[in-house]
Amino acid sequence: QVQLVESGGGLVQAGGSLRLSCAASGSTFRTSIMSWHRQAPGQQRDFVASITAAGSKTYDASVKGRFTISRDNDKKLVSLQMNNLNPEDTGVYYCNAYDGARRSWGQGTQVTVSS
């Protein structure tokens, strides 16, 4: 099983950038599909981006062209570079790992974008 700790959230003005990081521990990181999800107040948790063990990336349409997901298997790190942020990007961002059998979640990091 993978343990996850997110960092990098904060308050930023519209048009600004943030870089989120997710530090992982556990033996299955290298073969896990890693993803980011976000949850706005009173809303369900939504998919943002994912990256497979081979490096294939998928993005939600709302962030495509603005966000970039990456992973460093040696450091067991997953990052989400977020550019041109807008207030609709506000929410708690969660890192997720899926190893084919189990799904693990981090505790989340708050991102707030002011207009």
N, C-alpha and C positions, 0 to 999 in steps of 0.2 A: 504494500500500500504506500501511497505517496502522501507526504505531509507538505502543506503549502502555506507560505507567508507572503502576503502582498505588501507593497510599499509604493510610495511615490505620488499618492493622491494629494489634493490640496485645492486651494481656491485660485481661479485664474479668470481673467477677463475674456470675453468673447473674442475669437480670433487668435487666442494664445495657444500654447502647447504645454503638454505634460507627458512625462514618460513613466509608465507604471512598470514595476518589476514584480516578479513572482519567484521566490526562492523555494526550491523543492528539495526534499530529502526522501530517501527511499530507493529501493533497488529497481523499480520498474519505470523510472522517469524516461529513460532513453527510448523505450518502446511505447510510451503513452502518447495519446493524442492530447495536446494541451490547448486550452481555450480560455477566452475571457467572456464574461457575461456581466450585465449590469442590471441594476434594479433601481428604478426611480421611486420616490415616495408614493405609496399606495398602488404601485404597479407590480406586475409580475416580473420575474427575472428573465431577461432576454439575452439571446446570443449576440455577441459582438464579433468575435473572430476566433479562428482555430488554426492550428498548425499540426500536421502529422509528424510522425517520427522521421519520415523522409523529407520533410520540409515543405510539403504542399500546404498552401494557405487558402482559407476561405473567409470571406467577410460578409457581414450583413450589408445590405444595400445602403443603409443610412450612414455608414462610416467608410465605405469603399472610396479610395482616393485620398482619404484624410488620415486614416489609422494604418499602422504597419505592425504586424505581429512578427516576432522573431524568437528563436530559441538558441541556447548555448548548452549543448549536451554535456560538455566537460564541466561547466560550472553549475549545471542543473538549474538553469535560469531561463525564464520566459519573460519577454518584455512586450509592452504595447506602447508604441510611440503614437501620440495623439496630437495632430496638428489641426489648425483652423477650428478650434473647439467652438461650440455654440451652446446656448443654455439648455437645449434639448439633450445634450450629452451628460447633464447632471445626474448623479446617482452613485450608488455604491457599486464598485467594480470588484468582481470576484474572479479568481483564478480557479480553473478546473482541470483535473487530470483524469483521463479514462484509459485504463490499461487493458480493456477488453473484458474485464470481469467486474471491476470496482470503479466507482466514480468518487473522487475526493474533491472537497472544496476548501478554499482558504477562508479566512475570517472577513475578508473584504477591505477595501480602502475607499474612502469618500472622495469623490470628484465633484466640485461645485464650479459651475461656469456662470459668471455674472454678465448681465447684458450691458 
